[in-house]
């Protein structure tokens, strides 16, 4: 996934970004993804896996399809062989990449496996990919929420959880709610972080950019109980 972030650049203008126009160009998203999730419970009622859906923006999708040499007739439909070639295009993660998905239980991060059972399709001009990530240690969910966060720490990619969120095989009384941060408050914090960063006398490199993506993190909060 990280390797894909060099594919394209999309201008993003929000009031807070206009105020920080002289700050680094890599401080705003270049890829936009609509995300969804299915939280999968095991036979004992514990959370055991998370299935993630990423629907890429149309411009990035076009770049991906062209880079892969797919849909040469531009009819928006992939042939069976082409669809197979597209599958897994974004799953070649570098070592240590967290997959822009973070699961928290009791305030601690729950390790997830690398992507499993991945697939991709090209639908109405957008590339949509799915992958499964199992919990390395399954979690019993109670009144305290287990939280799935989807975000890019560098904020190169913007994620919004606006695709369906589902619970699979969940015990009775389990519910999932989507939390969306206040965009204005997040933008103000972003500008403050950028201004502090830009005030340094050291050379400015993208790898040194502060991790601000969590300011914009959408969350799925799951609770179970009577």
TAMOPE-V421608 format. One record per pair of residues at least 24 apart in sequence whose ideal C-beta (glycine too) atoms are under 6 Angstrom apart, sorted by the first residue. I is the first residue (numbers start at 0). J is the second residue. Records with the same first field share a line. If there is no record, write none. Layout:
BEGIN
I->J / J
END
This chain:
BEGIN
0->89 / 92
1->93 / 96
3->89
4->155
6->62
7->59 / 62
13->186
15->186 / 187 / 190
18->190
19->190 / 193
22->193 / 197
25->205
26->193
28->157
29->155
30->59 / 156
31->56 / 157
32->158
33->159 / 161 / 162
34->149 / 158 / 160
35->162 / 163
36->147 / 164 / 219
37->165 / 167
38->166 / 221
39->167
40->168 / 169
44->170
45->137 / 138 / 139
46->138 / 140
47->134 / 137
48->131 / 133
49->132
50->131
51->100 / 130
52->129 / 162
53->128
54->125 / 127
55->125 / 126
57->124 / 125
60->125 / 126
63->126
75->124
77->121
85->119
86->118 / 119
87->117
89->128
90->114 / 117
99->151
100->149
101->148
102->147
103->146
104->138 / 145
109->134
110->135
140->221 / 223
141->223
142->222 / 224
144->220 / 222
145->221
146->218 / 220
147->219
148->216 / 218
149->217
150->212 / 213 / 216
151->212
152->210 / 212
154->211 / 212
159->217
160->217
164->219
170->223
172->223 / 224 / 225
173->223
174->222
175->219 / 221
176->220
177->219
178->218 / 220
179->217
185->214 / 215
188->214
189->214
END
